[in-house]
Amino acid sequence: MKKIKNEAELLKLALKIGEGYAQNRGYKAFSATDAQKQKIECLYRLLVQDKMVQPLPEDKEDLLSMKHKLALWIAKKLPADHPLAK
């Protein structure tokens, strides 16, 4: 897995946008007490279900890989002039 530039910032943005996407799909909002791990896994599984990201092989489904997938997903959605896309 190749590390991408600004991966931590991309992950934060992916969680923010992903939560809005989940709410538009009818899911309730995450509470302030939800762990980041839970949010990441929930958003990853929702995006896989909606065929917006390619699923990881079952033996490689770990938190680090899910974070990477979410960062890649949002990086592809950003406009070319966005500061995180550079």
N, CA, C and O atoms as a CHARMM CRD file, in Angstrom:
* protein
*
  344
    1    1 MET  N      0.85500  -1.16900   0.00000 PROA 1      0.00000
    2    1 MET  CA     0.00000   0.00000   0.00000 PROA 1      0.00000
    3    1 MET  C      0.90300   1.23500   0.00000 PROA 1      0.00000
    4    1 MET  O      1.72900   1.42000   0.89300 PROA 1      0.00000
    5    2 LYS  N      0.73000   2.05000  -0.99400 PROA 2      0.00000
    6    2 LYS  CA     1.54500   3.24600  -1.14300 PROA 2      0.00000
    7    2 LYS  C      0.93200   4.40200  -0.35600 PROA 2      0.00000
    8    2 LYS  O     -0.24800   4.71800  -0.50600 PROA 2      0.00000
    9    3 LYS  N      1.75000   5.01800   0.47500 PROA 3      0.00000
   10    3 LYS  CA     1.30300   6.16800   1.27900 PROA 3      0.00000
   11    3 LYS  C      1.04500   7.34200   0.34200 PROA 3      0.00000
   12    3 LYS  O      1.84700   7.63000  -0.54600 PROA 3      0.00000
   13    4 ILE  N     -0.08500   8.01700   0.55000 PROA 4      0.00000
   14    4 ILE  CA    -0.38000   9.18700  -0.26900 PROA 4      0.00000
   15    4 ILE  C     -0.12900  10.45400   0.54100 PROA 4      0.00000
   16    4 ILE  O     -0.22600  10.46000   1.76900 PROA 4      0.00000
   17    5 LYS  N      0.18900  11.50400  -0.16600 PROA 5      0.00000
   18    5 LYS  CA     0.47800  12.78300   0.47400 PROA 5      0.00000
   19    5 LYS  C     -0.78500  13.31200   1.14400 PROA 5      0.00000
   20    5 LYS  O     -1.88000  13.19700   0.59300 PROA 5      0.00000
   21    6 ASN  N     -0.63500  13.88800   2.32200 PROA 6      0.00000
   22    6 ASN  CA    -1.74700  14.47700   3.08200 PROA 6      0.00000
   23    6 ASN  C     -2.81800  13.45300   3.45600 PROA 6      0.00000
   24    6 ASN  O     -4.00000  13.79000   3.51200 PROA 6      0.00000
   25    7 GLU  N     -2.41800  12.21400   3.71100 PROA 7      0.00000
   26    7 GLU  CA    -3.40600  11.17100   3.97700 PROA 7      0.00000
   27    7 GLU  C     -4.23300  11.44600   5.23000 PROA 7      0.00000
   28    7 GLU  O     -5.43400  11.17400   5.24300 PROA 7      0.00000
   29    8 ALA  N     -3.62200  11.97300   6.26900 PROA 8      0.00000
   30    8 ALA  CA    -4.36600  12.25800   7.50900 PROA 8      0.00000
   31    8 ALA  C     -5.42800  13.33400   7.27600 PROA 8      0.00000
   32    8 ALA  O     -6.55600  13.21100   7.75300 PROA 8      0.00000
   33    9 GLU  N     -5.06500  14.38200   6.54500 PROA 9      0.00000
   34    9 GLU  CA    -6.02700  15.45200   6.26000 PROA 9      0.00000
   35    9 GLU  C     -7.13200  14.95400   5.32400 PROA 9      0.00000
   36    9 GLU  O     -8.29600  15.32600   5.47200 PROA 9      0.00000
   37   10 LEU  N     -6.75500  14.11500   4.36600 PROA 10     0.00000
   38   10 LEU  CA    -7.75100  13.54600   3.46000 PROA 10     0.00000
   39   10 LEU  C     -8.72800  12.65800   4.22200 PROA 10     0.00000
   40   10 LEU  O     -9.92400  12.65000   3.92700 PROA 10     0.00000
   41   11 LEU  N     -8.22500  11.91500   5.19500 PROA 11     0.00000
   42   11 LEU  CA    -9.09600  11.05300   5.99300 PROA 11     0.00000
   43   11 LEU  C    -10.09700  11.89300   6.79100 PROA 11     0.00000
   44   11 LEU  O    -11.27400  11.53900   6.86600 PROA 11     0.00000
   45   12 LYS  N     -9.64800  12.98700   7.38200 PROA 12     0.00000
   46   12 LYS  CA   -10.55200  13.87000   8.12700 PROA 12     0.00000
   47   12 LYS  C    -11.64900  14.40700   7.21200 PROA 12     0.00000
   48   12 LYS  O    -12.82100  14.44300   7.58700 PROA 12     0.00000
   49   13 LEU  N    -11.25800  14.82000   6.01500 PROA 13     0.00000
   50   13 LEU  CA   -12.23400  15.33100   5.05900 PROA 13     0.00000
   51   13 LEU  C    -13.18400  14.22800   4.61000 PROA 13     0.00000
   52   13 LEU  O    -14.38100  14.46400   4.44800 PROA 13     0.00000
   53   14 ALA  N    -12.65500  13.02400   4.41000 PROA 14     0.00000
   54   14 ALA  CA   -13.49000  11.89200   4.00000 PROA 14     0.00000
   55   14 ALA  C    -14.51800  11.55700   5.07300 PROA 14     0.00000
   56   14 ALA  O    -15.66500  11.24200   4.75700 PROA 14     0.00000
   57   15 LEU  N    -14.11600  11.62400   6.33400 PROA 15     0.00000
   58   15 LEU  CA   -15.06600  11.35400   7.41400 PROA 15     0.00000
   59   15 LEU  C    -16.16400  12.40900   7.45900 PROA 15     0.00000
   60   15 LEU  O    -17.33400  12.08900   7.67200 PROA 15     0.00000
   61   16 LYS  N    -15.78500  13.65500   7.25900 PROA 16     0.00000
   62   16 LYS  CA   -16.76300  14.74600   7.28100 PROA 16     0.00000
   63   16 LYS  C    -17.75400  14.60700   6.12100 PROA 16     0.00000
   64   16 LYS  O    -18.96600  14.67700   6.32500 PROA 16     0.00000
   65   17 ILE  N    -17.24700  14.41300   4.92900 PROA 17     0.00000
   66   17 ILE  CA   -18.10900  14.29000   3.75200 PROA 17     0.00000
   67   17 ILE  C    -18.88100  12.97200   3.77700 PROA 17     0.00000
   68   17 ILE  O    -20.05100  12.91500   3.40000 PROA 17     0.00000
   69   18 GLY  N    -18.20800  11.92300   4.22400 PROA 18     0.00000
   70   18 GLY  CA   -18.85600  10.61700   4.30600 PROA 18     0.00000
   71   18 GLY  C    -20.01700  10.60900   5.27500 PROA 18     0.00000
   72   18 GLY  O    -21.02900   9.95200   5.03100 PROA 18     0.00000
   73   19 GLU  N    -19.88000  11.33400   6.37400 PROA 19     0.00000
   74   19 GLU  CA   -20.98100  11.41200   7.33200 PROA 19     0.00000
   75   19 GLU  C    -22.18700  12.11300   6.70200 PROA 19     0.00000
   76   19 GLU  O    -23.32700  11.69000   6.89800 PROA 19     0.00000
   77   20 GLY  N    -21.93400  13.17500   5.95300 PROA 20     0.00000
   78   20 GLY  CA   -23.02900  13.84700   5.25200 PROA 20     0.00000
   79   20 GLY  C    -23.68300  12.93700   4.22100 PROA 20     0.00000
   80   20 GLY  O    -24.90400  12.93700   4.06700 PROA 20     0.00000
   81   21 TYR  N    -22.86900  12.16700   3.52100 PROA 21     0.00000
   82   21 TYR  CA   -23.39500  11.21100   2.53800 PROA 21     0.00000
   83   21 TYR  C    -24.27400  10.16800   3.23200 PROA 21     0.00000
   84   21 TYR  O    -25.35800   9.83900   2.75100 PROA 21     0.00000
   85   22 ALA  N    -23.79400   9.65300   4.36800 PROA 22     0.00000
   86   22 ALA  CA   -24.56100   8.64200   5.10600 PROA 22     0.00000
   87   22 ALA  C    -25.90000   9.20500   5.57300 PROA 22     0.00000
   88   22 ALA  O    -26.92200   8.52100   5.50800 PROA 22     0.00000
   89   23 GLN  N    -25.89200  10.45300   6.04400 PROA 23     0.00000
   90   23 GLN  CA   -27.14500  11.06800   6.48600 PROA 23     0.00000
   91   23 GLN  C    -28.10700  11.23600   5.31700 PROA 23     0.00000
   92   23 GLN  O    -29.31300  11.04700   5.47900 PROA 23     0.00000
   93   24 ASN  N    -27.59400  11.58900   4.14100 PROA 24     0.00000
   94   24 ASN  CA   -28.45000  11.71200   2.96100 PROA 24     0.00000
   95   24 ASN  C    -29.03600  10.36800   2.54700 PROA 24     0.00000
   96   24 ASN  O    -30.09800  10.31000   1.92800 PROA 24     0.00000
   97   25 ARG  N    -28.34100   9.29100   2.89300 PROA 25     0.00000
   98   25 ARG  CA   -28.82800   7.95800   2.57900 PROA 25     0.00000
   99   25 ARG  C    -29.80600   7.44000   3.63100 PROA 25     0.00000
  100   25 ARG  O    -30.36600   6.35400   3.48000 PROA 25     0.00000
  101   26 GLY  N    -30.01200   8.22500   4.70700 PROA 26     0.00000
  102   26 GLY  CA   -30.98600   7.84100   5.70900 PROA 26     0.00000
  103   26 GLY  C    -30.39900   7.31800   7.00200 PROA 26     0.00000
  104   26 GLY  O    -31.14900   6.93300   7.89900 PROA 26     0.00000
  105   27 TYR  N    -29.10500   7.29200   7.12400 PROA 27     0.00000
  106   27 TYR  CA   -28.48800   6.86000   8.37000 PROA 27     0.00000
  107   27 TYR  C    -28.49200   8.01100   9.36100 PROA 27     0.00000
  108   27 TYR  O    -28.45800   9.17900   8.97400 PROA 27     0.00000
  109   28 LYS  N    -28.53500   7.67100  10.64000 PROA 28     0.00000
  110   28 LYS  CA   -28.49400   8.73000  11.64600 PROA 28     0.00000
  111   28 LYS  C    -27.06500   9.24600  11.77400 PROA 28     0.00000
  112   28 LYS  O    -26.11500   8.55300  11.40800 PROA 28     0.00000
  113   29 ALA  N    -26.91900  10.42300  12.27800 PROA 29     0.00000
  114   29 ALA  CA   -25.59700  11.04400  12.41600 PROA 29     0.00000
  115   29 ALA  C    -24.78900  10.31400  13.48500 PROA 29     0.00000
  116   29 ALA  O    -25.34200   9.73100  14.41700 PROA 29     0.00000
  117   30 PHE  N    -23.48500  10.36100  13.32700 PROA 30     0.00000
  118   30 PHE  CA   -22.60800   9.80600  14.34600 PROA 30     0.00000
  119   30 PHE  C    -22.70600  10.67400  15.59200 PROA 30     0.00000
  120   30 PHE  O    -22.84600  11.89400  15.50300 PROA 30     0.00000
  121   31 SER  N    -22.63100  10.04300  16.73700 PROA 31     0.00000
  122   31 SER  CA   -22.62400  10.82500  17.97200 PROA 31     0.00000
  123   31 SER  C    -21.19100  11.19300  18.33300 PROA 31     0.00000
  124   31 SER  O    -20.24100  10.62400  17.79500 PROA 31     0.00000
  125   32 ALA  N    -21.04400  12.12900  19.23000 PROA 32     0.00000
  126   32 ALA  CA   -19.71100  12.59100  19.63900 PROA 32     0.00000
  127   32 ALA  C    -18.95300  11.49600  20.38300 PROA 32     0.00000
  128   32 ALA  O    -17.72900  11.55300  20.49100 PROA 32     0.00000
  129   33 THR  N    -19.66700  10.50900  20.89200 PROA 33     0.00000
  130   33 THR  CA   -19.00900   9.43900  21.64500 PROA 33     0.00000
  131   33 THR  C    -18.60000   8.25900  20.77600 PROA 33     0.00000
  132   33 THR  O    -17.93700   7.34100  21.26000 PROA 33     0.00000
  133   34 ASP  N    -18.98000   8.26400  19.50400 PROA 34     0.00000
  134   34 ASP  CA   -18.57000   7.18100  18.60700 PROA 34     0.00000
  135   34 ASP  C    -17.07200   7.25000  18.36800 PROA 34     0.00000
  136   34 ASP  O    -16.51900   8.32300  18.12600 PROA 34     0.00000
  137   35 ALA  N    -16.43000   6.11500  18.43700 PROA 35     0.00000
  138   35 ALA  CA   -14.99100   6.05600  18.19700 PROA 35     0.00000
  139   35 ALA  C    -14.70600   6.24900  16.70900 PROA 35     0.00000
  140   35 ALA  O    -15.52000   5.90000  15.85400 PROA 35     0.00000
  141   36 GLN  N    -13.53000   6.81300  16.42200 PROA 36     0.00000
  142   36 GLN  CA   -13.16400   7.04600  15.03200 PROA 36     0.00000
  143   36 GLN  C    -13.09200   5.72300  14.27000 PROA 36     0.00000
  144   36 GLN  O    -13.42700   5.66800  13.08700 PROA 36     0.00000
  145   37 LYS  N    -12.66300   4.67600  14.93400 PROA 37     0.00000
  146   37 LYS  CA   -12.58000   3.36000  14.29800 PROA 37     0.00000
  147   37 LYS  C    -13.95500   2.92300  13.80300 PROA 37     0.00000
  148   37 LYS  O    -14.08300   2.39200  12.69900 PROA 37     0.00000
  149   38 GLN  N    -14.97200   3.14600  14.61200 PROA 38     0.00000
  150   38 GLN  CA   -16.33500   2.77500  14.22800 PROA 38     0.00000
  151   38 GLN  C    -16.81000   3.59100  13.03000 PROA 38     0.00000
  152   38 GLN  O    -17.43500   3.05500  12.11500 PROA 38     0.00000
  153   39 LYS  N    -16.51300   4.87700  13.04100 PROA 39     0.00000
  154   39 LYS  CA   -16.90700   5.74100  11.93300 PROA 39     0.00000
  155   39 LYS  C    -16.24500   5.29600  10.63500 PROA 39     0.00000
  156   39 LYS  O    -16.89400   5.22500   9.59100 PROA 39     0.00000
  157   40 ILE  N    -14.96200   5.00100  10.70300 PROA 40     0.00000
  158   40 ILE  CA   -14.21200   4.58800   9.51500 PROA 40     0.00000
  159   40 ILE  C    -14.78500   3.30700   8.94700 PROA 40     0.00000
  160   40 ILE  O    -15.01900   3.20500   7.74200 PROA 40     0.00000
  161   41 GLU  N    -15.01200   2.32200   9.81500 PROA 41     0.00000
  162   41 GLU  CA   -15.52900   1.04900   9.33900 PROA 41     0.00000
  163   41 GLU  C    -16.93700   1.18400   8.77100 PROA 41     0.00000
  164   41 GLU  O    -17.25500   0.57900   7.74700 PROA 41     0.00000
  165   42 CYS  N    -17.77400   1.96800   9.42400 PROA 42     0.00000
  166   42 CYS  CA   -19.14100   2.18000   8.95400 PROA 42     0.00000
  167   42 CYS  C    -19.15500   2.84600   7.57700 PROA 42     0.00000
  168   42 CYS  O    -19.85800   2.39600   6.67200 PROA 42     0.00000
  169   43 LEU  N    -18.38200   3.91300   7.42700 PROA 43     0.00000
  170   43 LEU  CA   -18.34400   4.62000   6.14200 PROA 43     0.00000
  171   43 LEU  C    -17.74400   3.74100   5.04400 PROA 43     0.00000
  172   43 LEU  O    -18.23300   3.73000   3.91300 PROA 43     0.00000
  173   44 TYR  N    -16.69600   3.01300   5.37900 PROA 44     0.00000
  174   44 TYR  CA   -16.09000   2.11100   4.39500 PROA 44     0.00000
  175   44 TYR  C    -17.12000   1.10200   3.89500 PROA 44     0.00000
  176   44 TYR  O    -17.26700   0.89900   2.69000 PROA 44     0.00000
  177   45 ARG  N    -17.82800   0.47400   4.82800 PROA 45     0.00000
  178   45 ARG  CA   -18.81400  -0.55200   4.43200 PROA 45     0.00000
  179   45 ARG  C    -19.97300   0.05400   3.63800 PROA 45     0.00000
  180   45 ARG  O    -20.48200  -0.58100   2.71400 PROA 45     0.00000
  181   46 LEU  N    -20.39300   1.26000   3.98200 PROA 46     0.00000
  182   46 LEU  CA   -21.44500   1.92900   3.21800 PROA 46     0.00000
  183   46 LEU  C    -20.98200   2.21100   1.78800 PROA 46     0.00000
  184   46 LEU  O    -21.72400   1.97000   0.83600 PROA 46     0.00000
  185   47 LEU  N    -19.76300   2.71600   1.63600 PROA 47     0.00000
  186   47 LEU  CA   -19.24500   3.02300   0.30300 PROA 47     0.00000
  187   47 LEU  C    -19.03100   1.76200  -0.52300 PROA 47     0.00000
  188   47 LEU  O    -19.21300   1.78000  -1.74000 PROA 47     0.00000
  189   48 VAL  N    -18.64700   0.67500   0.12500 PROA 48     0.00000
  190   48 VAL  CA   -18.51600  -0.60000  -0.59200 PROA 48     0.00000
  191   48 VAL  C    -19.88800  -1.07200  -1.03300 PROA 48     0.00000
  192   48 VAL  O    -20.05900  -1.51400  -2.16900 PROA 48     0.00000
  193   49 GLN  N    -20.86600  -0.98200  -0.14400 PROA 49     0.00000
  194   49 GLN  CA   -22.23400  -1.41300  -0.46800 PROA 49     0.00000
  195   49 GLN  C    -22.78600  -0.61500  -1.65200 PROA 49     0.00000
  196   49 GLN  O    -23.47300  -1.16700  -2.51100 PROA 49     0.00000
  197   50 ASP  N    -22.48200   0.68200  -1.69300 PROA 50     0.00000
  198   50 ASP  CA   -22.96400   1.53400  -2.77200 PROA 50     0.00000
  199   50 ASP  C    -22.06300   1.50500  -4.00500 PROA 50     0.00000
  200   50 ASP  O    -22.28300   2.23900  -4.96800 PROA 50     0.00000
  201   51 LYS  N    -21.04700   0.64400  -3.95700 PROA 51     0.00000
  202   51 LYS  CA   -20.11200   0.45400  -5.07600 PROA 51     0.00000
  203   51 LYS  C    -19.35900   1.73700  -5.44100 PROA 51     0.00000
  204   51 LYS  O    -19.10600   2.01700  -6.61300 PROA 51     0.00000
  205   52 MET  N    -19.00800   2.50600  -4.40700 PROA 52     0.00000
  206   52 MET  CA   -18.24400   3.72600  -4.61700 PROA 52     0.00000
  207   52 MET  C    -16.75100   3.49300  -4.38300 PROA 52     0.00000
  208   52 MET  O    -15.91800   4.27200  -4.84600 PROA 52     0.00000
  209   53 VAL  N    -16.41800   2.43100  -3.67000 PROA 53     0.00000
  210   53 VAL  CA   -15.03500   1.99800  -3.51000 PROA 53     0.00000
  211   53 VAL  C    -14.99600   0.48500  -3.71300 PROA 53     0.00000
  212   53 VAL  O    -15.96400  -0.22500  -3.44100 PROA 53     0.00000
  213   54 GLN  N    -13.85800   0.02100  -4.19600 PROA 54     0.00000
  214   54 GLN  CA   -13.69100  -1.41200  -4.39900 PROA 54     0.00000
  215   54 GLN  C    -13.38700  -2.06100  -3.05500 PROA 54     0.00000
  216   54 GLN  O    -12.55000  -1.56000  -2.30500 PROA 54     0.00000
  217   55 PRO  N    -14.05600  -3.17100  -2.73700 PROA 55     0.00000
  218   55 PRO  CA   -13.82700  -3.79600  -1.43600 PROA 55     0.00000
  219   55 PRO  C    -12.42700  -4.40100  -1.32600 PROA 55     0.00000
  220   55 PRO  O    -11.83700  -4.84800  -2.30900 PROA 55     0.00000
  221   56 LEU  N    -11.92900  -4.39700  -0.11200 PROA 56     0.00000
  222   56 LEU  CA   -10.65400  -5.04000   0.18400 PROA 56     0.00000
  223   56 LEU  C    -10.87700  -6.54700   0.29100 PROA 56     0.00000
  224   56 LEU  O    -11.97800  -6.98100   0.62900 PROA 56     0.00000
  225   57 PRO  N     -9.85300  -7.34900   0.01100 PROA 57     0.00000
  226   57 PRO  CA    -9.98600  -8.78700   0.28200 PROA 57     0.00000
  227   57 PRO  C    -10.22700  -8.99900   1.77500 PROA 57     0.00000
  228   57 PRO  O     -9.71300  -8.23900   2.59600 PROA 57     0.00000
  229   58 GLU  N    -10.99200 -10.01000   2.13000 PROA 58     0.00000
  230   58 GLU  CA   -11.36900 -10.22000   3.52500 PROA 58     0.00000
  231   58 GLU  C    -10.16300 -10.35700   4.44600 PROA 58     0.00000
  232   58 GLU  O    -10.21000  -9.90200   5.58900 PROA 58     0.00000
  233   59 ASP  N     -9.09600 -10.96700   3.97800 PROA 59     0.00000
  234   59 ASP  CA    -7.92800 -11.16300   4.82900 PROA 59     0.00000
  235   59 ASP  C     -7.10100  -9.88400   5.00100 PROA 59     0.00000
  236   59 ASP  O     -6.19000  -9.84500   5.82800 PROA 59     0.00000
  237   60 LYS  N     -7.41100  -8.84400   4.22800 PROA 60     0.00000
  238   60 LYS  CA    -6.67900  -7.57900   4.33000 PROA 60     0.00000
  239   60 LYS  C     -7.56500  -6.43900   4.82200 PROA 60     0.00000
  240   60 LYS  O     -7.20200  -5.26900   4.70900 PROA 60     0.00000
  241   61 GLU  N     -8.71300  -6.78300   5.36200 PROA 61     0.00000
  242   61 GLU  CA    -9.64400  -5.78000   5.88600 PROA 61     0.00000
  243   61 GLU  C     -9.21700  -5.39100   7.29300 PROA 61     0.00000
  244   61 GLU  O     -9.63400  -6.01200   8.27100 PROA 61     0.00000
  245   62 ASP  N     -8.38500  -4.36100   7.39100 PROA 62     0.00000
  246   62 ASP  CA    -7.98100  -3.84500   8.68900 PROA 62     0.00000
  247   62 ASP  C     -8.17900  -2.33500   8.69600 PROA 62     0.00000
  248   62 ASP  O     -8.47300  -1.73300   7.66400 PROA 62     0.00000
  249   63 LEU  N     -8.01700  -1.73600   9.86100 PROA 63     0.00000
  250   63 LEU  CA    -8.29600  -0.31600  10.01300 PROA 63     0.00000
  251   63 LEU  C     -7.40100   0.54300   9.12700 PROA 63     0.00000
  252   63 LEU  O     -7.86700   1.50700   8.51900 PROA 63     0.00000
  253   64 LEU  N     -6.12700   0.19900   9.05100 PROA 64     0.00000
  254   64 LEU  CA    -5.19100   0.97200   8.25200 PROA 64     0.00000
  255   64 LEU  C     -5.57800   0.95400   6.76900 PROA 64     0.00000
  256   64 LEU  O     -5.50700   1.98000   6.09300 PROA 64     0.00000
  257   65 SER  N     -5.98000  -0.20100   6.27700 PROA 65     0.00000
  258   65 SER  CA    -6.39200  -0.30700   4.86800 PROA 65     0.00000
  259   65 SER  C     -7.68900   0.44200   4.59900 PROA 65     0.00000
  260   65 SER  O     -7.85200   1.04500   3.53800 PROA 65     0.00000
  261   66 MET  N     -8.61200   0.40700   5.55500 PROA 66     0.00000
  262   66 MET  CA    -9.87100   1.13200   5.39300 PROA 66     0.00000
  263   66 MET  C     -9.62800   2.64100   5.37100 PROA 66     0.00000
  264   66 MET  O    -10.24000   3.36600   4.58800 PROA 66     0.00000
  265   67 LYS  N     -8.73100   3.10200   6.23600 PROA 67     0.00000
  266   67 LYS  CA    -8.37900   4.52400   6.24300 PROA 67     0.00000
  267   67 LYS  C     -7.80300   4.92500   4.89000 PROA 67     0.00000
  268   67 LYS  O     -8.14400   5.97400   4.34300 PROA 67     0.00000
  269   68 HSD  N     -6.93400   4.08400   4.36200 PROA 68     0.00000
  270   68 HSD  CA    -6.29700   4.36400   3.07300 PROA 68     0.00000
  271   68 HSD  C     -7.34600   4.42600   1.96300 PROA 68     0.00000
  272   68 HSD  O     -7.29600   5.31300   1.11100 PROA 68     0.00000
  273   69 LYS  N     -8.28300   3.50000   1.97000 PROA 69     0.00000
  274   69 LYS  CA    -9.34900   3.48600   0.96000 PROA 69     0.00000
  275   69 LYS  C    -10.19600   4.75500   1.02500 PROA 69     0.00000
  276   69 LYS  O    -10.53400   5.33100  -0.01000 PROA 69     0.00000
  277   70 LEU  N    -10.53600   5.19000   2.22900 PROA 70     0.00000
  278   70 LEU  CA   -11.33000   6.41200   2.38200 PROA 70     0.00000
  279   70 LEU  C    -10.55500   7.63100   1.89800 PROA 70     0.00000
  280   70 LEU  O    -11.12500   8.51800   1.26200 PROA 70     0.00000
  281   71 ALA  N     -9.25900   7.68100   2.19600 PROA 71     0.00000
  282   71 ALA  CA    -8.43800   8.80200   1.73100 PROA 71     0.00000
  283   71 ALA  C     -8.34800   8.81100   0.20600 PROA 71     0.00000
  284   71 ALA  O     -8.41300   9.87300  -0.41200 PROA 71     0.00000
  285   72 LEU  N     -8.20000   7.64100  -0.40000 PROA 72     0.00000
  286   72 LEU  CA    -8.16300   7.56300  -1.86100 PROA 72     0.00000
  287   72 LEU  C     -9.49600   7.98400  -2.47300 PROA 72     0.00000
  288   72 LEU  O     -9.53300   8.67700  -3.49000 PROA 72     0.00000
  289   73 TRP  N    -10.58600   7.55800  -1.84500 PROA 73     0.00000
  290   73 TRP  CA   -11.92400   7.89100  -2.34500 PROA 73     0.00000
  291   73 TRP  C    -12.12000   9.39700  -2.40000 PROA 73     0.00000
  292   73 TRP  O    -12.57400   9.93700  -3.40900 PROA 73     0.00000
  293   74 ILE  N    -11.77500  10.07300  -1.30800 PROA 74     0.00000
  294   74 ILE  CA   -11.99900  11.52000  -1.27900 PROA 74     0.00000
  295   74 ILE  C    -11.00700  12.24100  -2.17300 PROA 74     0.00000
  296   74 ILE  O    -11.34700  13.26800  -2.76000 PROA 74     0.00000
  297   75 ALA  N     -9.79200  11.73200  -2.29300 PROA 75     0.00000
  298   75 ALA  CA    -8.78600  12.37000  -3.14900 PROA 75     0.00000
  299   75 ALA  C     -9.25000  12.38600  -4.60700 PROA 75     0.00000
  300   75 ALA  O     -8.97700  13.33800  -5.33900 PROA 75     0.00000
  301   76 LYS  N     -9.95000  11.33600  -5.02100 PROA 76     0.00000
  302   76 LYS  CA   -10.43800  11.26800  -6.39800 PROA 76     0.00000
  303   76 LYS  C    -11.62700  12.19500  -6.62800 PROA 76     0.00000
  304   76 LYS  O    -11.90500  12.58600  -7.76200 PROA 76     0.00000
  305   77 LYS  N    -12.32100  12.54200  -5.55900 PROA 77     0.00000
  306   77 LYS  CA   -13.50700  13.40600  -5.66900 PROA 77     0.00000
  307   77 LYS  C    -13.17100  14.89900  -5.61500 PROA 77     0.00000
  308   77 LYS  O    -14.00500  15.73200  -5.96900 PROA 77     0.00000
  309   78 LEU  N    -11.95900  15.24000  -5.17400 PROA 78     0.00000
  310   78 LEU  CA   -11.59200  16.64600  -5.02300 PROA 78     0.00000
  311   78 LEU  C    -11.34100  17.31000  -6.37400 PROA 78     0.00000
  312   78 LEU  O    -10.84400  16.66600  -7.29800 PROA 78     0.00000
  313   79 PRO  N    -11.67700  18.58200  -6.49300 PROA 79     0.00000
  314   79 PRO  CA   -11.33500  19.30700  -7.71900 PROA 79     0.00000
  315   79 PRO  C     -9.81100  19.46800  -7.81100 PROA 79     0.00000
  316   79 PRO  O     -9.11400  19.40900  -6.79900 PROA 79     0.00000
  317   80 ALA  N     -9.31100  19.66900  -9.01400 PROA 80     0.00000
  318   80 ALA  CA    -7.86400  19.74200  -9.24100 PROA 80     0.00000
  319   80 ALA  C     -7.21300  20.90200  -8.49900 PROA 80     0.00000
  320   80 ALA  O     -6.03600  20.82000  -8.14600 PROA 80     0.00000
  321   81 ASP  N     -7.95000  21.97800  -8.25700 PROA 81     0.00000
  322   81 ASP  CA    -7.36300  23.15400  -7.61500 PROA 81     0.00000
  323   81 ASP  C     -7.46800  23.11800  -6.08100 PROA 81     0.00000
  324   81 ASP  O     -7.07600  24.08200  -5.42300 PROA 81     0.00000
  325   82 HSD  N     -7.97800  22.04900  -5.51200 PROA 82     0.00000
  326   82 HSD  CA    -8.09900  21.93900  -4.05300 PROA 82     0.00000
  327   82 HSD  C     -6.70700  21.77300  -3.43900 PROA 82     0.00000
  328   82 HSD  O     -5.88600  21.04300  -3.99400 PROA 82     0.00000
  329   83 PRO  N     -6.42000  22.42700  -2.31400 PROA 83     0.00000
  330   83 PRO  CA    -5.08500  22.35800  -1.69900 PROA 83     0.00000
  331   83 PRO  C     -4.64600  20.92100  -1.34000 PROA 83     0.00000
  332   83 PRO  O     -3.45600  20.61200  -1.41300 PROA 83     0.00000
  333   84 LEU  N     -5.57600  20.05300  -0.95800 PROA 84     0.00000
  334   84 LEU  CA    -5.20600  18.69000  -0.60700 PROA 84     0.00000
  335   84 LEU  C     -4.96300  17.80500  -1.83100 PROA 84     0.00000
  336   84 LEU  O     -4.39800  16.71900  -1.70800 PROA 84     0.00000
  337   85 ALA  N     -5.38200  18.25800  -2.99200 PROA 85     0.00000
  338   85 ALA  CA    -5.19800  17.47300  -4.21100 PROA 85     0.00000
  339   85 ALA  C     -3.81500  17.66300  -4.81200 PROA 85     0.00000
  340   85 ALA  O     -3.44300  16.97600  -5.76300 PROA 85     0.00000
  341   86 LYS  N     -3.06700  18.58200  -4.26300 PROA 86     0.00000
  342   86 LYS  CA    -1.74400  18.86700  -4.81800 PROA 86     0.00000
  343   86 LYS  C     -0.66400  18.04100  -4.16700 PROA 86     0.00000
  344   86 LYS  O      0.50700  18.16400  -4.52500 PROA 86     0.00000
